[in-house]
Amino acid sequence: MSSITLRDWYLVKRQLLAVLCHEKYGGNMISRHWRGLAKPLHADDYVQHLRSETFPALSKIPGFISASILRRNVQRGVEFLS
């Protein structure tokens, strides 16, 4: 049994959002992704900032559909993709 990788999940999500965008707006989509690395001690603070500050600000942009956070532990700390 294989497990889904962070990149696999990202590709599936991107395809689903493209379909939703096309159905809702009948056109193209811009998809933005941020990648970050945090020390384990500060990882929860980073998630809290995204949820309390960044995502609410993004939701005010016309045409904005969704935002999510992917998180995984790596050797250098905690990696994020949002």
Secondary structure as the mmCIF struct_conf table of DSSP 4:
data_model
#
loop_
_struct_conf.conf_type_id
_struct_conf.id
_struct_conf.beg_label_comp_id
_struct_conf.beg_label_asym_id
_struct_conf.beg_label_seq_id
_struct_conf.end_label_comp_id
_struct_conf.end_label_asym_id
_struct_conf.end_label_seq_id
HELX_RH_AL_P HELX_RH_AL_P1 LEU A 6 TYR A 25
BEND BEND1 GLY A 26 GLY A 27
STRN STRN1 ARG A 35 ALA A 38
HELX_RH_3T_P HELX_RH_3T_P1 PRO A 40 HIS A 42
HELX_RH_AL_P HELX_RH_AL_P2 ALA A 43 HIS A 49
HELX_RH_PI_P HELX_RH_PI_P1 LEU A 50 THR A 54
HELX_RH_AL_P HELX_RH_AL_P3 PHE A 55 LEU A 58
TURN_TY1_P TURN_TY1_P1 SER A 59 LYS A 60
BEND BEND2 ILE A 61 ILE A 61
TURN_TY1_P TURN_TY1_P2 PRO A 62 GLY A 63
STRN STRN2 LEU A 70 VAL A 74
TURN_TY1_P TURN_TY1_P3 GLN A 75 ARG A 76
STRN STRN3 GLY A 77 LEU A 81
#
